[in-house]
């Protein structure tokens, strides 16, 4: 079950990197002083990416917990 734990840790880390990437994208969009429509479009894409990153982190943490419980 060590493989499941380490794989889950890697998946969670990838999700965490995705969350930080979303923060950077949102800050860049805010600093760009875009029109309202374009800002809304960019932030909708960031929110979608953020949800995917959160889901990936959640799956990774579930893998870690499953590995601990089964090990």
PyMOL Python script that loads the backbone (N, CA, C, O; Angstrom):
from pymol import cmd

cmd.read_pdbstr("""\
ATOM      1  N   UNK A   1       0.806  -1.196   0.000  1.00  0.00           N
ATOM      2  CA  UNK A   1       0.000   0.000   0.000  1.00  0.00           C
ATOM      3  C   UNK A   1       0.856   1.270   0.000  1.00  0.00           C
ATOM      4  O   UNK A   1       0.342   2.383  -0.120  1.00  0.00           O
ATOM      5  N   UNK A   2       2.172   1.079   0.137  1.00  0.00           N
ATOM      6  CA  UNK A   2       3.054   2.247   0.082  1.00  0.00           C
ATOM      7  C   UNK A   2       2.957   2.949  -1.264  1.00  0.00           C
ATOM      8  O   UNK A   2       3.045   4.174  -1.346  1.00  0.00           O
ATOM      9  N   UNK A   3       2.774   2.157  -2.319  1.00  0.00           N
ATOM     10  CA  UNK A   3       2.668   2.754  -3.653  1.00  0.00           C
ATOM     11  C   UNK A   3       1.430   3.649  -3.735  1.00  0.00           C
ATOM     12  O   UNK A   3       1.484   4.730  -4.321  1.00  0.00           O
ATOM     13  N   UNK A   4       0.330   3.209  -3.157  1.00  0.00           N
ATOM     14  CA  UNK A   4      -0.900   4.001  -3.175  1.00  0.00           C
ATOM     15  C   UNK A   4      -0.722   5.299  -2.391  1.00  0.00           C
ATOM     16  O   UNK A   4      -1.209   6.351  -2.806  1.00  0.00           O
ATOM     17  N   UNK A   5      -0.034   5.224  -1.273  1.00  0.00           N
ATOM     18  CA  UNK A   5       0.201   6.416  -0.456  1.00  0.00           C
ATOM     19  C   UNK A   5       1.059   7.421  -1.212  1.00  0.00           C
ATOM     20  O   UNK A   5       0.729   8.605  -1.276  1.00  0.00           O
ATOM     21  N   UNK A   6       2.169   6.942  -1.788  1.00  0.00           N
ATOM     22  CA  UNK A   6       3.068   7.852  -2.503  1.00  0.00           C
ATOM     23  C   UNK A   6       2.434   8.390  -3.778  1.00  0.00           C
ATOM     24  O   UNK A   6       2.638   9.551  -4.132  1.00  0.00           O
ATOM     25  N   UNK A   7       1.667   7.554  -4.469  1.00  0.00           N
ATOM     26  CA  UNK A   7       0.971   8.027  -5.671  1.00  0.00           C
ATOM     27  C   UNK A   7      -0.057   9.096  -5.297  1.00  0.00           C
ATOM     28  O   UNK A   7      -0.203  10.096  -6.000  1.00  0.00           O
ATOM     29  N   UNK A   8      -0.755   8.885  -4.204  1.00  0.00           N
ATOM     30  CA  UNK A   8      -1.716   9.883  -3.734  1.00  0.00           C
ATOM     31  C   UNK A   8      -1.047  11.186  -3.338  1.00  0.00           C
ATOM     32  O   UNK A   8      -1.581  12.268  -3.581  1.00  0.00           O
ATOM     33  N   UNK A   9       0.132  11.078  -2.723  1.00  0.00           N
ATOM     34  CA  UNK A   9       0.869  12.289  -2.358  1.00  0.00           C
ATOM     35  C   UNK A   9       1.284  13.066  -3.604  1.00  0.00           C
ATOM     36  O   UNK A   9       1.220  14.296  -3.624  1.00  0.00           O
ATOM     37  N   UNK A  10       1.706  12.355  -4.633  1.00  0.00           N
ATOM     38  CA  UNK A  10       2.103  13.021  -5.881  1.00  0.00           C
ATOM     39  C   UNK A  10       0.896  13.678  -6.543  1.00  0.00           C
ATOM     40  O   UNK A  10       0.990  14.808  -7.022  1.00  0.00           O
ATOM     41  N   UNK A  11      -0.233  12.979  -6.574  1.00  0.00           N
ATOM     42  CA  UNK A  11      -1.449  13.538  -7.175  1.00  0.00           C
ATOM     43  C   UNK A  11      -1.895  14.775  -6.397  1.00  0.00           C
ATOM     44  O   UNK A  11      -2.298  15.769  -7.002  1.00  0.00           O
ATOM     45  N   UNK A  12      -1.830  14.729  -5.078  1.00  0.00           N
ATOM     46  CA  UNK A  12      -2.194  15.889  -4.264  1.00  0.00           C
ATOM     47  C   UNK A  12      -1.252  17.058  -4.517  1.00  0.00           C
ATOM     48  O   UNK A  12      -1.683  18.210  -4.568  1.00  0.00           O
ATOM     49  N   UNK A  13       0.018  16.763  -4.673  1.00  0.00           N
ATOM     50  CA  UNK A  13       0.993  17.816  -4.940  1.00  0.00           C
ATOM     51  C   UNK A  13       0.738  18.470  -6.299  1.00  0.00           C
ATOM     52  O   UNK A  13       0.865  19.687  -6.435  1.00  0.00           O
ATOM     53  N   UNK A  14       0.383  17.674  -7.293  1.00  0.00           N
ATOM     54  CA  UNK A  14       0.047  18.227  -8.609  1.00  0.00           C
ATOM     55  C   UNK A  14      -1.180  19.137  -8.496  1.00  0.00           C
ATOM     56  O   UNK A  14      -1.221  20.206  -9.107  1.00  0.00           O
ATOM     57  N   UNK A  15      -2.167  18.717  -7.723  1.00  0.00           N
ATOM     58  CA  UNK A  15      -3.343  19.560  -7.500  1.00  0.00           C
ATOM     59  C   UNK A  15      -2.999  20.854  -6.787  1.00  0.00           C
ATOM     60  O   UNK A  15      -3.557  21.906  -7.101  1.00  0.00           O
ATOM     61  N   UNK A  16      -2.085  20.782  -5.830  1.00  0.00           N
ATOM     62  CA  UNK A  16      -1.666  21.977  -5.102  1.00  0.00           C
ATOM     63  C   UNK A  16      -0.937  22.952  -6.020  1.00  0.00           C
ATOM     64  O   UNK A  16      -1.133  24.164  -5.930  1.00  0.00           O
ATOM     65  N   UNK A  17      -0.101  22.421  -6.898  1.00  0.00           N
ATOM     66  CA  UNK A  17       0.574  23.273  -7.884  1.00  0.00           C
ATOM     67  C   UNK A  17      -0.466  23.941  -8.786  1.00  0.00           C
ATOM     68  O   UNK A  17      -0.323  25.113  -9.136  1.00  0.00           O
ATOM     69  N   UNK A  18      -1.500  23.205  -9.157  1.00  0.00           N
ATOM     70  CA  UNK A  18      -2.575  23.776  -9.967  1.00  0.00           C
ATOM     71  C   UNK A  18      -3.298  24.903  -9.254  1.00  0.00           C
ATOM     72  O   UNK A  18      -3.676  25.892  -9.883  1.00  0.00           O
ATOM     73  N   UNK A  19      -3.495  24.770  -7.958  1.00  0.00           N
ATOM     74  CA  UNK A  19      -4.155  25.826  -7.185  1.00  0.00           C
ATOM     75  C   UNK A  19      -3.298  27.090  -7.166  1.00  0.00           C
ATOM     76  O   UNK A  19      -3.815  28.195  -7.337  1.00  0.00           O
ATOM     77  N   UNK A  20      -1.989  26.931  -6.957  1.00  0.00           N
ATOM     78  CA  UNK A  20      -1.101  28.093  -6.975  1.00  0.00           C
ATOM     79  C   UNK A  20      -1.056  28.731  -8.362  1.00  0.00           C
ATOM     80  O   UNK A  20      -0.953  29.952  -8.483  1.00  0.00           O
ATOM     81  N   UNK A  21      -1.132  27.909  -9.401  1.00  0.00           N
ATOM     82  CA  UNK A  21      -1.170  28.432 -10.768  1.00  0.00           C
ATOM     83  C   UNK A  21      -2.436  29.265 -10.987  1.00  0.00           C
ATOM     84  O   UNK A  21      -2.399  30.293 -11.662  1.00  0.00           O
ATOM     85  N   UNK A  22      -3.538  28.820 -10.420  1.00  0.00           N
ATOM     86  CA  UNK A  22      -4.789  29.582 -10.524  1.00  0.00           C
ATOM     87  C   UNK A  22      -4.667  30.932  -9.824  1.00  0.00           C
ATOM     88  O   UNK A  22      -5.181  31.938 -10.313  1.00  0.00           O
ATOM     89  N   UNK A  23      -3.999  30.952  -8.697  1.00  0.00           N
ATOM     90  CA  UNK A  23      -3.792  32.217  -7.986  1.00  0.00           C
ATOM     91  C   UNK A  23      -2.985  33.175  -8.846  1.00  0.00           C
ATOM     92  O   UNK A  23      -3.307  34.360  -8.937  1.00  0.00           O
ATOM     93  N   UNK A  24      -1.937  32.661  -9.476  1.00  0.00           N
ATOM     94  CA  UNK A  24      -1.103  33.504 -10.335  1.00  0.00           C
ATOM     95  C   UNK A  24      -1.908  34.029 -11.523  1.00  0.00           C
ATOM     96  O   UNK A  24      -1.804  35.205 -11.872  1.00  0.00           O
ATOM     97  N   UNK A  25      -2.711  33.161 -12.144  1.00  0.00           N
ATOM     98  CA  UNK A  25      -3.539  33.599 -13.275  1.00  0.00           C
ATOM     99  C   UNK A  25      -4.538  34.675 -12.859  1.00  0.00           C
ATOM    100  O   UNK A  25      -4.755  35.639 -13.594  1.00  0.00           O
ATOM    101  N   UNK A  26      -5.140  34.516 -11.697  1.00  0.00           N
ATOM    102  CA  UNK A  26      -6.114  35.503 -11.229  1.00  0.00           C
ATOM    103  C   UNK A  26      -5.439  36.843 -10.935  1.00  0.00           C
ATOM    104  O   UNK A  26      -5.993  37.899 -11.242  1.00  0.00           O
ATOM    105  N   UNK A  27      -4.253  36.802 -10.347  1.00  0.00           N
ATOM    106  CA  UNK A  27      -3.535  38.050 -10.075  1.00  0.00           C
ATOM    107  C   UNK A  27      -3.120  38.746 -11.365  1.00  0.00           C
ATOM    108  O   UNK A  27      -3.193  39.971 -11.464  1.00  0.00           O
ATOM    109  N   UNK A  28      -2.686  37.969 -12.352  1.00  0.00           N
ATOM    110  CA  UNK A  28      -2.325  38.564 -13.644  1.00  0.00           C
ATOM    111  C   UNK A  28      -3.535  39.204 -14.309  1.00  0.00           C
ATOM    112  O   UNK A  28      -3.425  40.282 -14.894  1.00  0.00           O
ATOM    113  N   UNK A  29      -4.678  38.554 -14.224  1.00  0.00           N
ATOM    114  CA  UNK A  29      -5.895  39.113 -14.813  1.00  0.00           C
ATOM    115  C   UNK A  29      -6.306  40.400 -14.101  1.00  0.00           C
ATOM    116  O   UNK A  29      -6.773  41.346 -14.736  1.00  0.00           O
ATOM    117  N   UNK A  30      -6.133  40.429 -12.794  1.00  0.00           N
ATOM    118  CA  UNK A  30      -6.504  41.619 -12.034  1.00  0.00           C
ATOM    119  C   UNK A  30      -5.594  42.796 -12.379  1.00  0.00           C
ATOM    120  O   UNK A  30      -6.051  43.933 -12.491  1.00  0.00           O
ATOM    121  N   UNK A  31      -4.311  42.512 -12.544  1.00  0.00           N
ATOM    122  CA  UNK A  31      -3.350  43.577 -12.841  1.00  0.00           C
ATOM    123  C   UNK A  31      -3.426  44.065 -14.285  1.00  0.00           C
ATOM    124  O   UNK A  31      -2.890  45.126 -14.603  1.00  0.00           O
ATOM    125  N   UNK A  32      -4.076  43.316 -15.157  1.00  0.00           N
ATOM    126  CA  UNK A  32      -4.125  43.676 -16.578  1.00  0.00           C
ATOM    127  C   UNK A  32      -5.128  44.789 -16.873  1.00  0.00           C
ATOM    128  O   UNK A  32      -5.137  45.328 -17.980  1.00  0.00           O
ATOM    129  N   UNK A  33      -5.962  45.139 -15.911  1.00  0.00           N
ATOM    130  CA  UNK A  33      -6.989  46.180 -16.099  1.00  0.00           C
ATOM    131  C   UNK A  33      -7.802  45.952 -17.372  1.00  0.00           C
ATOM    132  O   UNK A  33      -7.891  46.823 -18.237  1.00  0.00           O
ATOM    133  N   UNK A  34      -8.381  44.781 -17.460  1.00  0.00           N
ATOM    134  CA  UNK A  34      -9.156  44.395 -18.638  1.00  0.00           C
ATOM    135  C   UNK A  34     -10.580  44.932 -18.554  1.00  0.00           C
ATOM    136  O   UNK A  34     -11.065  45.251 -17.468  1.00  0.00           O
ATOM    137  N   UNK A  35     -11.246  45.030 -19.695  1.00  0.00           N
ATOM    138  CA  UNK A  35     -12.679  45.367 -19.665  1.00  0.00           C
ATOM    139  C   UNK A  35     -13.470  44.284 -18.923  1.00  0.00           C
ATOM    140  O   UNK A  35     -13.007  43.156 -18.757  1.00  0.00           O
ATOM    141  N   UNK A  36     -14.644  44.651 -18.494  1.00  0.00           N
ATOM    142  CA  UNK A  36     -15.442  43.763 -17.647  1.00  0.00           C
ATOM    143  C   UNK A  36     -15.719  42.410 -18.300  1.00  0.00           C
ATOM    144  O   UNK A  36     -15.617  41.371 -17.648  1.00  0.00           O
ATOM    145  N   UNK A  37     -16.068  42.422 -19.578  1.00  0.00           N
ATOM    146  CA  UNK A  37     -16.395  41.164 -20.279  1.00  0.00           C
ATOM    147  C   UNK A  37     -15.186  40.235 -20.348  1.00  0.00           C
ATOM    148  O   UNK A  37     -15.300  39.038 -20.086  1.00  0.00           O
ATOM    149  N   UNK A  38     -14.037  40.790 -20.699  1.00  0.00           N
ATOM    150  CA  UNK A  38     -12.837  39.961 -20.836  1.00  0.00           C
ATOM    151  C   UNK A  38     -12.362  39.456 -19.472  1.00  0.00           C
ATOM    152  O   UNK A  38     -11.901  38.321 -19.351  1.00  0.00           O
ATOM    153  N   UNK A  39     -12.478  40.299 -18.451  1.00  0.00           N
ATOM    154  CA  UNK A  39     -12.108  39.876 -17.094  1.00  0.00           C
ATOM    155  C   UNK A  39     -12.993  38.723 -16.644  1.00  0.00           C
ATOM    156  O   UNK A  39     -12.514  37.757 -16.050  1.00  0.00           O
ATOM    157  N   UNK A  40     -14.279  38.829 -16.928  1.00  0.00           N
ATOM    158  CA  UNK A  40     -15.217  37.770 -16.553  1.00  0.00           C
ATOM    159  C   UNK A  40     -14.875  36.463 -17.272  1.00  0.00           C
ATOM    160  O   UNK A  40     -14.930  35.392 -16.668  1.00  0.00           O
ATOM    161  N   UNK A  41     -14.526  36.544 -18.550  1.00  0.00           N
ATOM    162  CA  UNK A  41     -14.177  35.348 -19.321  1.00  0.00           C
ATOM    163  C   UNK A  41     -12.913  34.691 -18.778  1.00  0.00           C
ATOM    164  O   UNK A  41     -12.841  33.468 -18.663  1.00  0.00           O
ATOM    165  N   UNK A  42     -11.925  35.505 -18.447  1.00  0.00           N
ATOM    166  CA  UNK A  42     -10.680  34.937 -17.903  1.00  0.00           C
ATOM    167  C   UNK A  42     -10.913  34.297 -16.542  1.00  0.00           C
ATOM    168  O   UNK A  42     -10.410  33.209 -16.262  1.00  0.00           O
ATOM    169  N   UNK A  43     -11.672  34.976 -15.707  1.00  0.00           N
ATOM    170  CA  UNK A  43     -11.899  34.436 -14.368  1.00  0.00           C
ATOM    171  C   UNK A  43     -12.771  33.185 -14.400  1.00  0.00           C
ATOM    172  O   UNK A  43     -12.623  32.313 -13.544  1.00  0.00           O
ATOM    173  N   UNK A  44     -13.673  33.081 -15.365  1.00  0.00           N
ATOM    174  CA  UNK A  44     -14.449  31.846 -15.495  1.00  0.00           C
ATOM    175  C   UNK A  44     -13.539  30.677 -15.835  1.00  0.00           C
ATOM    176  O   UNK A  44     -13.729  29.573 -15.326  1.00  0.00           O
ATOM    177  N   UNK A  45     -12.548  30.914 -16.697  1.00  0.00           N
ATOM    178  CA  UNK A  45     -11.593  29.864 -17.039  1.00  0.00           C
ATOM    179  C   UNK A  45     -10.735  29.494 -15.825  1.00  0.00           C
ATOM    180  O   UNK A  45     -10.426  28.323 -15.605  1.00  0.00           O
ATOM    181  N   UNK A  46     -10.354  30.515 -15.036  1.00  0.00           N
ATOM    182  CA  UNK A  46      -9.556  30.263 -13.835  1.00  0.00           C
ATOM    183  C   UNK A  46     -10.360  29.459 -12.822  1.00  0.00           C
ATOM    184  O   UNK A  46      -9.823  28.559 -12.176  1.00  0.00           O
ATOM    185  N   UNK A  47     -11.642  29.776 -12.680  1.00  0.00           N
ATOM    186  CA  UNK A  47     -12.489  29.039 -11.733  1.00  0.00           C
ATOM    187  C   UNK A  47     -12.612  27.580 -12.154  1.00  0.00           C
ATOM    188  O   UNK A  47     -12.567  26.684 -11.311  1.00  0.00           O
ATOM    189  N   UNK A  48     -12.766  27.339 -13.445  1.00  0.00           N
ATOM    190  CA  UNK A  48     -12.845  25.964 -13.941  1.00  0.00           C
ATOM    191  C   UNK A  48     -11.552  25.202 -13.646  1.00  0.00           C
ATOM    192  O   UNK A  48     -11.585  24.059 -13.190  1.00  0.00           O
ATOM    193  N   UNK A  49     -10.432  25.839 -13.909  1.00  0.00           N
ATOM    194  CA  UNK A  49      -9.137  25.219 -13.629  1.00  0.00           C
ATOM    195  C   UNK A  49      -8.947  24.999 -12.131  1.00  0.00           C
ATOM    196  O   UNK A  49      -8.385  23.987 -11.710  1.00  0.00           O
ATOM    197  N   UNK A  50      -9.418  25.952 -11.331  1.00  0.00           N
ATOM    198  CA  UNK A  50      -9.308  25.837  -9.882  1.00  0.00           C
ATOM    199  C   UNK A  50     -10.123  24.656  -9.355  1.00  0.00           C
ATOM    200  O   UNK A  50      -9.662  23.921  -8.482  1.00  0.00           O
ATOM    201  N   UNK A  51     -11.321  24.476  -9.879  1.00  0.00           N
ATOM    202  CA  UNK A  51     -12.151  23.340  -9.456  1.00  0.00           C
ATOM    203  C   UNK A  51     -11.492  22.014  -9.827  1.00  0.00           C
ATOM    204  O   UNK A  51     -11.530  21.060  -9.050  1.00  0.00           O
ATOM    205  N   UNK A  52     -10.892  21.957 -11.009  1.00  0.00           N
ATOM    206  CA  UNK A  52     -10.197  20.738 -11.418  1.00  0.00           C
ATOM    207  C   UNK A  52      -9.007  20.464 -10.508  1.00  0.00           C
ATOM    208  O   UNK A  52      -8.757  19.313 -10.149  1.00  0.00           O
ATOM    209  N   UNK A  53      -8.271  21.504 -10.133  1.00  0.00           N
ATOM    210  CA  UNK A  53      -7.125  21.328  -9.244  1.00  0.00           C
ATOM    211  C   UNK A  53      -7.576  20.882  -7.853  1.00  0.00           C
ATOM    212  O   UNK A  53      -6.939  20.026  -7.239  1.00  0.00           O
ATOM    213  N   UNK A  54      -8.659  21.453  -7.361  1.00  0.00           N
ATOM    214  CA  UNK A  54      -9.187  21.032  -6.059  1.00  0.00           C
ATOM    215  C   UNK A  54      -9.652  19.581  -6.094  1.00  0.00           C
ATOM    216  O   UNK A  54      -9.432  18.831  -5.143  1.00  0.00           O
ATOM    217  N   UNK A  55     -10.294  19.187  -7.189  1.00  0.00           N
ATOM    218  CA  UNK A  55     -10.734  17.802  -7.336  1.00  0.00           C
ATOM    219  C   UNK A  55      -9.537  16.862  -7.361  1.00  0.00           C
ATOM    220  O   UNK A  55      -9.572  15.797  -6.746  1.00  0.00           O
ATOM    221  N   UNK A  56      -8.481  17.245  -8.065  1.00  0.00           N
ATOM    222  CA  UNK A  56      -7.282  16.422  -8.134  1.00  0.00           C
ATOM    223  C   UNK A  56      -6.645  16.281  -6.752  1.00  0.00           C
ATOM    224  O   UNK A  56      -6.208  15.192  -6.380  1.00  0.00           O
ATOM    225  N   UNK A  57      -6.590  17.361  -6.002  1.00  0.00           N
ATOM    226  CA  UNK A  57      -6.056  17.295  -4.640  1.00  0.00           C
ATOM    227  C   UNK A  57      -6.901  16.389  -3.757  1.00  0.00           C
ATOM    228  O   UNK A  57      -6.370  15.620  -2.956  1.00  0.00           O
ATOM    229  N   UNK A  58      -8.217  16.482  -3.907  1.00  0.00           N
ATOM    230  CA  UNK A  58      -9.113  15.651  -3.111  1.00  0.00           C
ATOM    231  C   UNK A  58      -8.912  14.171  -3.433  1.00  0.00           C
ATOM    232  O   UNK A  58      -8.867  13.336  -2.529  1.00  0.00           O
ATOM    233  N   UNK A  59      -8.791  13.850  -4.716  1.00  0.00           N
ATOM    234  CA  UNK A  59      -8.575  12.457  -5.113  1.00  0.00           C
ATOM    235  C   UNK A  59      -7.248  11.952  -4.555  1.00  0.00           C
ATOM    236  O   UNK A  59      -7.162  10.821  -4.075  1.00  0.00           O
ATOM    237  N   UNK A  60      -6.220  12.783  -4.620  1.00  0.00           N
ATOM    238  CA  UNK A  60      -4.925  12.392  -4.070  1.00  0.00           C
ATOM    239  C   UNK A  60      -4.987  12.132  -2.573  1.00  0.00           C
ATOM    240  O   UNK A  60      -4.411  11.161  -2.082  1.00  0.00           O
ATOM    241  N   UNK A  61      -5.680  12.992  -1.852  1.00  0.00           N
ATOM    242  CA  UNK A  61      -5.812  12.782  -0.409  1.00  0.00           C
ATOM    243  C   UNK A  61      -6.626  11.533  -0.097  1.00  0.00           C
ATOM    244  O   UNK A  61      -6.341  10.832   0.874  1.00  0.00           O
ATOM    245  N   UNK A  62      -7.639  11.250  -0.917  1.00  0.00           N
ATOM    246  CA  UNK A  62      -8.405  10.015  -0.717  1.00  0.00           C
ATOM    247  C   UNK A  62      -7.521   8.793  -0.965  1.00  0.00           C
ATOM    248  O   UNK A  62      -7.652   7.780  -0.279  1.00  0.00           O
ATOM    249  N   UNK A  63      -6.624   8.888  -1.944  1.00  0.00           N
ATOM    250  CA  UNK A  63      -5.700   7.781  -2.201  1.00  0.00           C
ATOM    251  C   UNK A  63      -4.774   7.559  -1.009  1.00  0.00           C
ATOM    252  O   UNK A  63      -4.501   6.419  -0.633  1.00  0.00           O
ATOM    253  N   UNK A  64      -4.293   8.649  -0.419  1.00  0.00           N
ATOM    254  CA  UNK A  64      -3.418   8.534   0.751  1.00  0.00           C
ATOM    255  C   UNK A  64      -4.170   7.882   1.906  1.00  0.00           C
ATOM    256  O   UNK A  64      -3.651   6.967   2.545  1.00  0.00           O
ATOM    257  N   UNK A  65      -5.375   8.341   2.174  1.00  0.00           N
ATOM    258  CA  UNK A  65      -6.167   7.778   3.275  1.00  0.00           C
ATOM    259  C   UNK A  65      -6.479   6.310   3.015  1.00  0.00           C
ATOM    260  O   UNK A  65      -6.392   5.487   3.927  1.00  0.00           O
ATOM    261  N   UNK A  66      -6.842   5.974   1.780  1.00  0.00           N
ATOM    262  CA  UNK A  66      -7.124   4.574   1.449  1.00  0.00           C
ATOM    263  C   UNK A  66      -5.874   3.719   1.624  1.00  0.00           C
ATOM    264  O   UNK A  66      -5.956   2.596   2.121  1.00  0.00           O
ATOM    265  N   UNK A  67      -4.729   4.237   1.224  1.00  0.00           N
ATOM    266  CA  UNK A  67      -3.484   3.496   1.401  1.00  0.00           C
ATOM    267  C   UNK A  67      -3.148   3.269   2.863  1.00  0.00           C
ATOM    268  O   UNK A  67      -2.658   2.202   3.235  1.00  0.00           O
ATOM    269  N   UNK A  68      -3.411   4.272   3.695  1.00  0.00           N
ATOM    270  CA  UNK A  68      -3.149   4.125   5.132  1.00  0.00           C
ATOM    271  C   UNK A  68      -4.108   3.115   5.748  1.00  0.00           C
ATOM    272  O   UNK A  68      -3.697   2.260   6.532  1.00  0.00           O
ATOM    273  N   UNK A  69      -5.392   3.215   5.392  1.00  0.00           N
ATOM    274  CA  UNK A  69      -6.379   2.300   5.969  1.00  0.00           C
ATOM    275  C   UNK A  69      -6.164   0.856   5.511  1.00  0.00           C
ATOM    276  O   UNK A  69      -6.370  -0.077   6.288  1.00  0.00           O
ATOM    277  N   UNK A  70      -5.757   0.669   4.270  1.00  0.00           N
ATOM    278  CA  UNK A  70      -5.550  -0.684   3.755  1.00  0.00           C
ATOM    279  C   UNK A  70      -4.194  -1.260   4.140  1.00  0.00           C
ATOM    280  O   UNK A  70      -3.990  -2.473   4.082  1.00  0.00           O
ATOM    281  N   UNK A  71      -3.273  -0.395   4.530  1.00  0.00           N
ATOM    282  CA  UNK A  71      -1.917  -0.854   4.858  1.00  0.00           C
ATOM    283  C   UNK A  71      -1.855  -1.252   6.268  1.00  0.00           C
ATOM    284  O   UNK A  71      -0.800  -1.668   6.746  1.00  0.00           O
TER     285      UNK A  71
END
""", "prot")
cmd.dss("prot")
cmd.show_as("cartoon", "prot")
cmd.util.cbc("prot")
cmd.orient("prot")
